[in-house]
Each structure stands twice: as C-alpha cells, then as structure tokens.
C-alpha cells in the first residue's frame, strides 16, 4: 500500500470518528437558522429541529428535552452543563479539594454554557411578601412591562378607525334608504315644545288677552276704550252694555246677510271664503347662503343609479354594516379589556410600593399617603405643610439715631 493511500485511509478514519462524536444537531456551517423551515437550511446548525410550516412551542422543541435522574427523580432537561475541564485538559470533579482549580475550570466552562447566567433559584423563587413584587425578577415583569400599554393604544386606534368606517357606510346606507341627510332643527319641534322652556308665563297671558281684545275690535269695529269702560260703569253699566250688544248683533246680522247674497253663485250655491287676518302683501326676505339647505336635503333613494343596481347596492351595504358592527363591538371589547388590565396592574403595583413604605419601621406614618415620584415626574421629596408656611415679611422699624 502506497503512502498516499495510507494518508487517505487515515483521514477517512479520522473523519468517521469525528462524525460519530459530533451531535446530530451540529453541521459544518457556522450560520444559525434564520427562519422556521428546513428549506435551504439542512446543512446549518440545529437544522434538525426545524420543520417547515411549524413554529417551535414556547417550551422549546420536543427533541431538546432529555430525561435524566436527579436526586432520585426523573426530570426533563433542555441542556446539560458542560464538563469542568482545567487548563491541562483533565476533567475536574465537582467535589475537587483544590478550590482554585475548581474555580478556573468553572470559568472555562462558562464560555461553552449558554445558560450560565440563568439562576433558577432566583427565577423560580416564590413571592414571600407583597413588598418584594416590584423587585422580583420574573413576577414583576407583567407589572413593569409596557406591552399592555402599547397594545391598549393600538386597540384604541383600531376601534376609532373601525367606528369611523362604520359611520361613513351608515351615512351612505341612510341615503340609499331614502332618509334625510340633513333636516332643519325646527322640524323636530312640536306645537307645544316651546312652552316647556318658558320660565315666566304671565307676560304671555297679558299679550294673549290684549291680542284677543284687538281681534274683537277689528271684527266688530268697537273702540277698545268703550269695551273697557263697560266693565267699569256703575249703575248704568248694564243698560249701556245691553245697548251695545244689540247694536253689534244687528250690525253683524246685516253683514252676514250681505255676505250671503254676494257669495251666492248662479246656481244658488253658497261659497264661503275663510277669514285671513294676515295682510295680503308679504315681504320677500332673501335667505343668506349660510342658512340655506344643502343640496342633499331632498334625497334621491337610488342615488342616480338604476333600480336594480340600487337595490343590489342596498343589500350589500346592509350586509357590510352588520359585519362592521360586529367588528366594532369586538374592537371595543378588546380595548375595554386591555384598559381594565392596564388599570388593575397599575393599582396592584401602587399597592405593593405603598405597602413597602408604610408600617412602624418605615419612613411613613399611618395618616400619611405615599406618592410615587417616578410616576409624578418629580425628583425632590414633598415636604409636609410646605404650602401652608408663610414667609415672615415683617420689616423692622427704621429709627433715627439721635446724638
């Protein structure tokens, strides 16, 4: 066998040994997996744990877990700590008597251990007191993170956008249904609605009485002073009133007969003309364009479309409004839930911080309220009764020195 063949066989045997020692998740590439899926990533590191179309669960892929026996109990682990190896390449036991050698081996192992900075005892430590909540490494994360705040603002923007879209479509649907887009305020008022807002009705009663007297004078051509004097005369008041009534009745009867004769037609039919107390000539006052009705005040039910297309558009808008209302209700429910979560987490954190500053051995008394300087945006402490202090502005009396 030639030397070249021996070298080839030696390299082949060495490659086989390295392949046996190499873990299945390793590869010759130093680039990590950038996306989920093994397409084009089969030769990269940890490509065995990627599956196309699947995301890794929050607890890590199932292939990462290994069952080990620790303290008589079977446990599943995601990684094993590397062996402690000293500078000479020898394995160091954890019960090594030389502390310096053990410390150097542990320092070298940290470089190969990605979980060296993870302290399980602190992460999984129970909450023994409510005052430890703001400083707990894991339980304080939901109360100090701004994720809920950002989600709340985003949901608020989404809710407003969906409501604005619904309002626009509802306005268009109202036009297709023949409803008015704009009406004057006077249409909504009834005959007696104006009386509900009046505070003093006695001046109006006086005006109504005066108007009735004026109408009586205009109809019967009787002076208003004479009507007033009839009610104020003494013993002869009844006779005068009776004479006036007789004269008025006779005049009214003659007037009625004359009107009847004049209103009779050629066939003998009687035509009556309603009494119109308003003057025949009315002033034509121009209306300012600001108070004029818009062009859409008298709506077109079909919006200029043919009947078939307008009916189809009407059905489509009704279906869209129903779906959009459901979307708006869901967005509002989401926003209210996030708003409640934001309020509750702030309240719990405030309670925990307040509890840490109250009590016998703390810096606050029982009747004093704790305030969060970080939340209020202040740096100096507030002094009790500082606003009530008044500066002593008394000036000393100037006296003239006498010699």
Secondary structure, DSSP 8 states (H G I E B T S, - for coil): --HHHHHHHHHHHHHHHHHHHS-TT--S------SSS-TT-TTSTTGGG--TT----TT--GGG-EEEEETTEEEEES------B-TTS-B--TT-S-HHHHHHHHHHHHTT-TTTT--HHHHT-----GGGGGG-TTTTHHHH-SHHHHHHHHHHHHHHHHHHHHHHHHHHHHHHTT--S---GGGG--SSGGGGG-S--HHHHHHHHHHHHHHHHHHH---HHHHHHHTT--TTHHHHHHHHHHHHHHHHHHHHHHHHHHHB-TTS-B-------S-S--------GGGS--GGGS--TTTTS-HHHHHHHHHHHHHHHHHHHHHHHHHHHHHHHHHHHHHHHHHHHHHHHHHHT-STTSS--TT-----HHHHT--S---TTTTT---------------
